Each structure stands twice: as structure tokens, then as C-alpha cells.
């Protein structure tokens, strides 16, 4: 079973999310996102379980993301808690539209990709390659690609 990356995004950015996952798909990991929740299921419980079982999270930062009460009040605190309590966990903040993401305390001192003043362009192969390399580097250093250490 491949390690799982949790994708945090606004449902209003669903098309971008799907395009992002398609362009960054890999043999080394799987993505999980909320479209995989079936009608009638307890979505909060399922989202929290998938954050807990993930090895990393990608935050697709946009105005829609910042304006989502569910994301800011529930999903992000679950992600921050996982980040704080896990020996190996990474949060990748990716700006998909210029927005005021610095208002989120946990992110204000983080490096956001591609930069504070620009957003990810999925049609720019260099940007896609860079974010893909960053994810690969994390997985390799964490031992998810080349099994290292007694605990893997």
C-alpha cells in the first residue's frame, strides 16, 4: 500500500484539485481528497481519519479555501495537530490563487509554493516539476521510497 497525501482544498476549487492530482500523480504515493466520501457517510469523521492516516498534507490555498469555515475551524486544526504529534509529517502549502493566506497563524512563517506573491500555474511545466520534486524529496528523506532504518 502506497503512503497517502491528504489534499485540503475548497470544494469550489474541485476542478483545480483534480487537475493538480492528475499532473502530480506518482507511483510513490496516493492522494486522498473529500470527493471520495459517499452520500450519507459521516464526512467529518472520514476526513479526520484520512488526515490521521496520511503521511503529508497539501493545502491548496485560495480565497475559497480561506473563506471556508469548515477548513479553517476544523480541517486545519486536525492537520496542525497531526503535524505537531507525528515524528514524520509534512504540510505543503501551495498557493493556487493570490490570497491572504498569511492570516493563518500556522502558515505565516512557512514557505509557500510558488511564492508569497504568485500562484501555481499547472500549465507551467517547470512549476509542476518543482512541486513534484519537493514531494519526492520529502518522501525519499522520510524513507517512504527507499526503506531506511529499523522502523520501516
C-alpha positions as CSV (number, residue, x, y, z in Angstrom):
1,X,0.0,0.0,0.0
2,X,1.4,3.4,-1.0
3,X,1.6,6.3,1.5
4,X,-1.3,8.7,1.3
5,X,-1.2,12.5,0.9
6,X,-4.3,14.3,2.2
7,X,-5.4,17.2,-0.1
8,X,-7.1,20.1,1.8
9,X,-9.0,22.4,-0.6
10,X,-12.3,24.2,-1.0
11,X,-14.9,22.2,-3.0
12,X,-15.3,25.4,-5.1
13,X,-11.7,24.6,-6.3
14,X,-12.6,20.9,-7.2
15,X,-11.6,21.2,-10.9
16,X,-8.2,22.6,-10.0
17,X,-7.7,19.9,-7.3
18,X,-8.4,17.1,-9.8
19,X,-6.1,18.7,-12.4
20,X,-3.4,19.1,-9.7
21,X,-3.6,15.4,-8.6
22,X,-3.6,14.2,-12.2
23,X,-0.4,16.3,-13.0
24,X,1.4,15.2,-9.8
25,X,0.4,11.6,-9.7
26,X,3.2,9.2,-8.8
27,X,4.0,5.5,-8.3
28,X,5.3,6.5,-4.8
29,X,2.1,7.9,-3.2
30,X,-1.7,8.2,-3.5
31,X,-3.8,11.3,-3.0
32,X,-6.9,11.4,-0.8
33,X,-9.5,14.1,-1.2
34,X,-13.0,14.6,0.0
35,X,-14.8,13.6,-3.2
36,X,-14.2,10.0,-2.1
37,X,-16.9,10.4,0.6
38,X,-20.2,8.7,-0.3
39,X,-23.6,10.2,0.2
40,X,-24.8,9.5,3.8
41,X,-21.4,9.0,5.3
42,X,-20.1,11.0,8.3
43,X,-17.8,13.3,6.3
44,X,-16.1,14.9,9.4
45,X,-15.2,11.6,10.8
46,X,-13.9,10.3,7.4
47,X,-11.9,13.5,6.8
48,X,-10.3,13.3,10.2
49,X,-9.5,9.6,9.8
50,X,-7.8,10.3,6.4
51,X,-5.8,13.1,7.9
52,X,-4.7,10.8,10.7
53,X,-3.7,8.0,8.2
54,X,-1.9,10.3,5.8
55,X,1.9,10.9,5.8
56,X,1.6,14.5,4.4
57,X,-1.0,17.2,3.6
58,X,-1.1,19.6,0.7
59,X,-3.0,22.8,1.3
60,X,-4.4,24.3,-1.9
61,X,-4.6,27.9,-0.8
62,X,-7.2,30.2,-2.4
63,X,-9.7,32.7,-1.3
64,X,-12.3,29.9,-1.3
65,X,-10.0,27.9,1.0
66,X,-9.6,30.9,3.4
67,X,-13.4,31.6,3.4
68,X,-14.3,28.0,4.2
69,X,-15.3,27.9,7.9
70,X,-15.0,24.1,7.9
71,X,-11.4,24.2,6.6
72,X,-10.3,27.0,8.9
73,X,-12.2,25.8,12.1
74,X,-11.9,22.0,11.8
75,X,-9.7,20.6,9.0
76,X,-6.7,22.8,9.5
77,X,-6.6,22.2,13.3
78,X,-6.7,18.5,12.6
79,X,-3.8,18.9,10.1
80,X,-1.8,21.0,12.6
81,X,-2.4,18.5,15.3
82,X,-1.2,15.7,13.1
83,X,1.9,17.8,12.1
84,X,2.7,18.5,15.8
85,X,2.3,15.0,17.1
86,X,3.9,13.0,14.2
87,X,7.6,12.2,14.0
88,X,7.4,12.3,10.2
89,X,4.8,14.5,8.6
90,X,4.9,17.4,6.2
91,X,2.5,20.2,5.2
92,X,2.9,21.6,1.7
93,X,1.2,24.9,1.4
94,X,0.5,25.6,-2.3
95,X,-1.0,28.9,-3.4
96,X,-3.4,28.3,-6.3
97,X,-4.6,31.9,-6.4
98,X,-3.2,35.0,-4.8
99,X,-4.8,35.3,-1.4
100,X,-4.1,36.5,2.1
101,X,-3.0,33.1,3.5
102,X,-0.7,34.8,6.0
103,X,-3.7,35.5,8.2
104,X,-3.5,31.8,9.2
105,X,-1.1,31.7,12.2
106,X,0.3,28.3,11.4
107,X,1.3,29.4,7.9
108,X,2.5,33.0,8.3
109,X,6.2,31.9,8.8
110,X,6.1,29.0,6.3
111,X,7.5,28.9,2.8
112,X,4.6,28.7,0.4
113,X,4.9,27.4,-3.1
114,X,5.5,29.0,-5.6
115,X,5.9,32.3,-3.6
116,X,4.1,34.8,-1.4
117,X,3.2,36.9,-4.4
118,X,2.4,34.3,-7.1
119,X,0.2,31.3,-7.6
120,X,0.7,27.9,-9.1
121,X,0.2,27.6,-12.8
122,X,-0.5,24.0,-13.7
123,X,0.3,24.8,-17.3
124,X,3.8,25.8,-16.4
125,X,5.8,22.5,-16.6
126,X,8.7,24.0,-14.5
127,X,6.3,24.8,-11.6
128,X,4.7,21.3,-11.8
129,X,8.2,19.7,-11.9
130,X,9.4,21.8,-8.9
131,X,6.4,20.9,-6.6
132,X,6.7,17.2,-7.7
133,X,10.4,17.2,-6.8
134,X,9.6,18.8,-3.4
135,X,7.1,16.0,-2.7
136,X,9.5,13.3,-3.9
137,X,12.4,14.7,-1.8
138,X,10.2,14.6,1.3
139,X,9.2,11.0,0.6
140,X,12.7,10.0,-0.1
141,X,14.1,11.7,3.0
142,X,11.3,10.2,5.2
143,X,12.2,6.8,4.0
144,X,8.9,6.1,2.1
145,X,10.7,5.5,-1.2
146,X,13.9,3.8,-0.2
147,X,13.1,1.9,3.0
148,X,15.6,3.0,5.7
149,X,16.0,2.3,9.3
150,X,14.6,-0.4,11.6
151,X,11.1,1.2,11.7
152,X,10.3,1.0,8.0
